[in-house]
């Protein structure tokens, strides 16, 4: 009797929810009204919204509020969101975390007041299961084997490439890809969950020390560092002070682009590990709803 053919396990594909038509909401409105509206529409990155809008108009662009957003979101990932997805108890954030500085770094990393600087130090760091950050990263490393849920080498974000809104490496990891530890993780595991999650260690250090990248700007446009990568905005204003054209590009646009990070990561996630998809999606961190569906297509 012939055995029934074995059907391949279904893979997951992403179905992003249509984006909010921001341009349609702001074009024709007074500048002051748009400036007040954007942070309310996108409150998770309100500091980046304010900085980009001001810089694009040629005004003062402080990344101070953006730093607070970035630090908050990174700390919540390590202390609340990822522990919940990994089945371990969430941790409380340190008091006065907004101040950053050496006191926060000491609380997070101990006497060194810094994340591991070398691949050997990183390997040793993962063994410190009493450290909430190390415990989370070690569990992520255990869940995803090398080469699983990885993306390919994508173009970097520049003032020229970002407006195409295609598949780019617009991420926190892109800010720290040249770090020796990040290069080591990439060489061994690929640009996968451990690489992307570990980048937040070095971003926490950079933000705490006031080393977040500066705002880049030109006539009518600006790029600012944000929690998930680089955020860009360009606009024009009429003589009456009303917005006549508006464009906004976020790390989520690059993440969800066809052939981008999310598509690659799902394509290299083994079907038998689809249960890890919520964790993977949270590590990739799209700032927009995404539905994951099963498909048996090759």
N, C-alpha and C positions, 0 to 999 in steps of 0.2 A: 504494500500500500504506500503510495507516494505521500510524503509529508507535505503539509500545507506550507506554502511559501511564507517566509518570515517577512512581515511588513516592517519597514523602517519606522523608528520612532519619529513622531512629528517634531519639527523644529519650531522655534518661536520667531515671529516677525513682529515688528512694531507698526502700529497704526496711530500716528500722532493725531490728536484732536486739532481741527483747524485753528490757526492762530487768531488772536484778537486783532481786528482791523484798526490798528492804532492810528495810522495816518488819517483815516476817515474820521476818527474821533477828535483829532486836534487841528486839522487844516481849517483855516478860517477863524479860529479862536484867537483872542488876544494873547500875547506872549505870557503875561503874568498868569493868566488862567491856565495855560498849558503847563507852565512851570509848577503850578500847584497840583495839577491833575496827575501828572506822570507818576510821582511817588505814591499816590493813592492807588493807581492802577497796578503798580508793580512794587508792593511794599517790601518784598524780600530783598530787593536791591535798591532801596530808595536812595541811599547815599550815592550810588553810581549814577542813578538817574539825574539827580541834582547836579552832580559834578559835570556830567557829559553835556547837559543842557546849557549850563552856564558857560562852559568852555567853548562850545560850538558857537555861542553868541559873542565870543571874545571877552567874556567876563572872567572874574576870579573863579578858579576851579580848585576847591579844596577836596582832598581825598580823605579827610579826617573821618567824615561820616561813613564813607565807603570802607575804611579800615575797620570800623566798629561792626559793620555788616559782615565783612569777611571773617573776622575773628569769631563772632557769635556763631556763624554757620559752621565753621570748621569744628569748633568746640562741641556744638550740639551733635554733629555727626559722630564724634568719638565717644561722647559721654551719654548720649540718649538714643539716637536713631539706629546706629549700627549695632550697639548692644542688644536692642530689642529684636532686631532681625536675626541676630546670631544666637538668641536664646539665653543671654546673660543679663544680669541686673544692670539697669542704667545707673550712672553716677551723677552726683550733683556737680554743677560747675563751681569753680573756685570763686570766692568772694572777690569783688573788685576786678573781675576778669577784663572789663572794658579798658582798664588802665594799661594792660599789656606789660611790657617791660620785663626786667629780670625777675621780678617777684613771680609773675605768671610763669615764665620759662622755668624757674626753679621748682615751682609747684608741679609742673608737668613732667619735667625731665630729671629732677634731682639736682645734685651738686654741680653738675656740668652746666646746667641752665641752657642746654642746647640739644637739639636732636642729634642722632648719631651722624658723624661726619665722614665715616669710611664704611665700605661694605662689611668689613669684619665687625666694626662697632654696631652696625645695623643688625647683623646676625645675633650678636650678643644681646642687643636691646630686645629682640623678639622673645628671648628666653625669660624676660622679666615679667612674668604673668601677673605680678602684683601691681604693675603699672597699667592703668586702663587703656592708654594709647597702644602700648606694646601688645597687650592681650588681644585687642581688636584686630590689629594688623596680623598677628600670628594666626588668628582664627581665619582671617580672609585668605592667608597663604595656604592654610590647610584645606579650605573649601575648593579653591581653584588651582589646579595643577598648572605647571608651566605650559604656555601655549593655549590655555583655555580662556575664552571670553576676551580675546585680544583684538586690537585693531591694527591696521597697517600703518605705515609711515605716511602721514598726510602732510600737505603743505602747511607752513607756518603762517600765523596771522601777521599781516603787515598792513600799513595804510592803503596799500593797493589791493591786496587779496580779500580783505574782510568784506568789502561791499558786494562781492560776487555771491555771498551767502551760500557757497557750496560746501563740500566736505573739506573741512580744515581741522587742524589740531588746535582748536580754540578751547583751552582747558587750563585748570590750575597746574596740571602736570607740565604743560608747555612752558610755564614760567620757570620751572626748575629742572627741565630735562637734561641740562648739562651738569647737574650735581653728580659727584662720583657715586653716591648711593643710588640715585635714580638711574644712572647709566648701567650700574651693575644689575639692578632689578630688571631693567629692560632687556639686557643681554641674556639673563637667565629665564625670565618669566614672560617676556614680551610686554607690550603696552596694554596690560590687562588690569584687573581689579587691584592687585597689590601695588602696581606702579602708580595708578591713579589715586588710591587712598593714601599711600605714603607721601605723595606730593604735598598733602595738606600739613604734614609735620613741618616742612620747610617753609610753607606759606605762613603758618602760625609764627614761626621764628621771624620771618621777614616783616610781618605786620607788627609784631610786638616790638621790633626794633626800628619801626618807622621806615622800612625799606621796600614798601610796596612800590611797584613801578610808577613813574610819574605819568601825568596826563600827556597824551600826544594830541596836538591840535593843528588845524589849518583853517582856511577861510570857510566858515560855515559848517565845520565838522570837528569831531573830537573822538578820541578813544581813551577809555579809562579802565583801570583794573577793577575787576569785580570778583565776587565769590567764586564763580564758575569759570572764569577766564577773562577775556577782554570784551568790553561792551563799547559799541560805537553808535554815534548819532550824528546826523547831518540834517540841516534845515535851512530854510530861507524865510525872511520876514519882510513884509511890505512896509512902505513908508508910514502906514497907519498903525504899525505895531502888531499886525496879525500874521500868524504863521501861514505861509503860502505853499510850502512843501516840507515834507517830514519823512525821514527814514531812520529806522532803528534796527541795529543788528546785535544779536546776543549770542553768547556761547551755545545756547539751545538751538539756534538756527544751524550752526555747524554740526552739532551733535546729531540732530535729526535729519540732516540732509541725506539724500539717496547716496549710498556708498560711503557714508560717514561713520563716525565712531560707533554709534548704536547699531547700525546695520552690521558692521564688521564684528562687533562684540557678540551679537546674537548668533551670527553665522558660525562663530568658533566656540560657542557654548555647547558642550555635548548634550544631545537630547535627554539623556538620562539624568542630567543635572538641571533640568528646567525648573526644579523646585527652588533653585538659587536665583532665579530671574528677578524676584523683588529686591534681593540684596544687590545684584548687579546693577539694576536700574537706579537704585538709590546711590550707589557709588558714582555712577555716571552723572546722576543728578540733573535731569532735565527740569527746567523751570516752567514746565507746561505739562498738562495731562498726556499720558501715553498709554494706549491699550496694547497689550501683548496678546497675540493670537497664535494658535497652532497652525502649522501648514506642513503638508507632506511633500511639497515640491522639493526637488533636488536643489 
